[in-house]
Amino acid sequence: MVCAMASLAGTAFAAPSSSTVSGAAQAVILTPLTIAPIDALSFGQITRPTAAGTVVLSPAGAITTTGGVLTGTAIAQTTRRGPGTFAVVGEAGRAFSVDLPTVVILRQGTRNMRLSALRSNWTPGTVFSASRSFALSVGATLNVGANQTTGTYTGTYAVTVTYQ
């Protein structure tokens, strides 16, 4: 009887040497983001100021001025004045972000004016509607120099839309 107990004491009970579990995998295919320009960001016609100033165009289209720049309400506008507008399309219910540059240079020959404080009607947490679209509007501040050279100043700016 002593021999049998000694034999049992030497037997080891080993833990399993491997374990298996199933892992989940998935992929979500989203509608590609697209953005298309509709209207150019246009400050309209401005009378050349004798003192430097700014024209602030909000994403909603409101215009304010500072310094020597007049609002232009007395100037008959023969061109469109308003924010830049874009059609943005993406996955319904998905959040997205909009990135704009901090400064853009408008040029007319060797002369230039600076756009700053570009902003849009997008706010953090904005999601695409059931129609999968968002009407993006962009405004900015136009910095006009004293006795700015007359002419048409043009430039471009990048608008980047990214899923969040």
C-alpha angles and dihedrals in degrees: 000000000000090000093055093052092049089052093052093048091061095053113099124206105218124208116238111279095220142024131199131205131169118244124207123237132186143163128204119205112205131199106264113256113246131182125188128183117240107170131012121241099257129182091188123214119339127187111237106260125221089214127043118259146143140256112212115200113188123212086251091056100255114145127210129168138203136195119003096343115107120215091245093229088133090052113089103233110225092174132053116274116197150090125306109262130202136180110229120191127189146132114320112252095014122126120231140179133225123214124195131182120258096225134020126185119220113202137202108178106304093340124089146184127203127234113204139167094040109189138168141204089252116110129190111275095031112148132193113265124237087270086060092233140113126190104221120200123190127198132176147174117263113208109211120193126223108274090003110197111261120246143083114302117201139178144144135241133197122241114194122194119191134179113244 
